[in-house]
Every structure is written in C-alpha cells, then in structure tokens.
Amino acid sequence: MSAARGRSRPWVAVVLASPEFARAYTYTVLGAVFASYVIERLTSLVTYATVIAGLCLLGVGVLISRRREVSLLRLVPLSLALFVGWTFASIFWSTDARLSAMNWLSTAAIALLAVVIGHVRDTLQTVRALGDVLRVLLGVSLGLEILSGILLDTPLLFLGISGDLAALGPIQGIFGTRNLLGFVAVLAIITFLIEYRMQSVRTGVSVMSVVLAGTHAVLSDSPTVLVLAVGVGAALGALWLVRHTPERHRSAVQIALAATVVVALLIGYVARHPIIAFINAGRDMSLRVDLWNAMVDLVRLRPVQGWGWYGPWAPGELPFNLLNYRLGAEHATGLNAWFDVLLQTGWVGLLIFIAFAGIAVVRAWLDASARRSVLYAWTPLMLIALLLDSFFESFTLAGLGWLMLVLLAVRAGQSRSWRTQFEDDPAEPALD
C-alpha cells in the first residue's frame, strides 16, 4: 500500500520528500547563507536575495511533501513565533515601513530555511553538513589570503581582503570582517571536534579541520575569540561534570552550576576593565560602550515598542543616522545583539528574545545532560557560543548567526517541548 501511495504522488512531491534532496537542500542553504558576503561582492544583493527566495519556495515544498512526518505543534518554537510576530508588528511604527518590511522578510526567510533544515535532517546529519561547508569556506578563505598576502602581496579589495597574512593578520577571509571570521572559526572548531568524537569523518580530516579553523581563529586577531573560547571551554567542562554525576545528584549540580554562572557574570561585570585590558580590547570596547550608552538614551524615547525592526542598520533612517552622527561613526549594527533588539523592538521584544534564547539553551543543556552520546553536546555548546558573541556583536540577528540560532532552537525544541503532551503520536524528525 505504501508503494502504491508513493507511485500515486506527483514526481515533484516524491523528489522533494526524498532523502537525497534533503541532503542537497541542507548543503545549499548552509553554503549560500555562510557565503552571503562573497556572493554579494561577486554579484549583487539582488542575486543573493533571489537565491534565498528560491530556497524558501523549495523549503515550503519540502515541508508540504513531508507533511505526514512533520508535527504542526512542534514545527516552530512558540517563542520564535512570538519574536518574529513582534518584529513584524514593529514595521507599523518604524520610520520607513517599506524598508523595515523588506528587512523583516529577510529575517523571516532565513528563519524559514532554518526550520526546514531542522525538520528534514537529524543532529548528526546537520553537524556533518555544516562541517563540510565550513571546511570548504575556510579553505577558500585561507587560499585567498595566501594569494593576496604572500603571492600577489596586494589587497583583494573586491572581496574585502586586506592582504595582511604575511604580517600574521588580522585576516578577514571571505567573511568581510575579522570578527565575523573569528566567530565562524569558533563555530567550526566546535563542529569539527564533535565530528572527531563521533568518528563521522576520517581522523586525519578531523585533525586538519581543527587546525584550519584554529589558524583562522588566531590570525583573525579578533578579541572576542578568546572570550568565546573561555566561555565554551567552561561550558564543556560543566557539561562533562553533569554527565558524569549520578542521576540522584544531578539536579543539585545543575542548580550549583546555574548559581556559578550568575556569580561569574557579576564578577565579570565588576572586573570588566582589567579583563578588557588583558585581552587587549580596550579601544574596541571603548567604542562599543560609547555606542551602547547612546543607544540606551534613544531607547528611553520609545522604551516599550522600540524604533522598528531593521536587523542590520539602515544608515539613513532614524535612529541609526542620529546615532552615527552623534558618535561621528558609521556603525552598521549596535555591536551587541541584546542592545540592538532593545533599540529596535523595545523591552517587549527584548524580553521575548531573551525567552526564546534562554528556553533554547535550557532545553539543549538538559537534553545533552541526559543523553549518553557526545553528539548532543553540539547544540548547547553552539548556542552558548552564539549568545556569548551576542554581547559583542549583532551576528545572531541576521545572516548565518540568525540561521544557526533558529536551527539550534528548533533542534532543542524537538526533544524537549511542552507541546508533546498534546500529541497522541509525536512525530520524530526525519532521519534520512
């Protein structure tokens, strides 16, 4: 009967529901979003937007063709739906509704792509796909840096590569800025180490991949890389402790760890000046603090609803042009995802965003604590890296950062969601 039903379906639906298409779709989405900067530089923003629009149409087709496998109750985390809904509502009080709506469409489109991947690939398949994509992109980045900084000894301005490899950096690769390269390198190291522990690729490939990502992290000379490394390392140690604690004592250890995190954050805030001096980020942090103070001043004018959602800043619109004029700078983001959300969506949006991110971390952490396989550590460690970086950059609100945040939240929600109690036969994600 199953074969007869499969033959009766249109060939397009059969193709869209196939494991092979899901695999190709995942690679294409990850490749397109992570390489968005170089795609825009080599072609145009219109080309990139067209690619994303086409992938969204295909993604909707995939979900429809797999509708028997996908649970509508667990399709999208409720907190994500609330955040995207609130950002949509903010269009109506933004200073440029048309531009705000276009940027919101970009936010919603990337979220849709992440949701589709989260429902057609399991965790191991996602790790493998991301690892393969990052190996290629980091390899291309290093090759272009060698070409620019050593072989030609001239900048590749059309790719934003300054050609400073001979001086040991900072390098940008094909990601546009050293901070984004450093951020991607940290995500890659986490992914490659999980691949190594899972033995999903050959040992030599895993080792060379970690070396490649580590080289980019060091040569990027990004001050946030050290912070992310320390934060993720501490999270990994804490997770190891929880996983090796007898189950009867595990709750007490979790509470103690949560209290430790709170205390560490307080100590970090009190000792922020010596820490900033130690990582040699005094000038960068001074610029950020001035910007954040100016953003807080403008938040007071619209504390509840914010100034309207744009994601990355629209330089000619309020309040971004006012901020840049006041600071004599040309900032493209608030250099802090939390402050950016507060400025654009107000306290309502920030609280929803905190709930969205916080619920995802808690779900992923509890799942990793209870599961024996090291594979499940990938989700909380990646989330922690994303949210730590959000204190210094706004990468998690657009592009590859937003894609990974939504994908990880969907992944965490599939295993631990309160909505499963309303399902008679909860659907599992496809393990093609």
Buried (B, 14 or more C-beta within 10 A) or exposed (E): EEEEEEEEEEEEBEBBBBEEBBBEBBBBBBBBBBBBBBBBBEEEEEEBBEBBEEBBEBBEBBBEBBEEBBBEBBBBBBBBBBBBEBBBBBBEBBBBEEBBBBBBBBBBBBBBBBBBBBBBBBBBBBBBBBBBBBBBBBBBBBEBBBBBBEEEEEBBEEBBBBBBBEEEBBBBBBBBBBBBBBBBBBBBBBBBBBBBBBEBBEEEBBEBBBEBBBBBBBBBBBBBBBBBBEBBEBBBEBBEBBBEBEEEEBEEBBEEBEEEEEEEEEEEEEEEEEBBEEBEBEEBBEBBEEBBEBBEEBBEEBEEBBBBBBBBBBEEBBBBBBBBEBBEEEBBBBBBBBBBBBBBBBBBBBBBBBBBBEBBBBBBBBBBBBBEEBBBBBBBBBBBBBBBBBBBBBBBBBBBBBBBBBBBBBBBBBBBBEBBEEEEEBBEBBEB
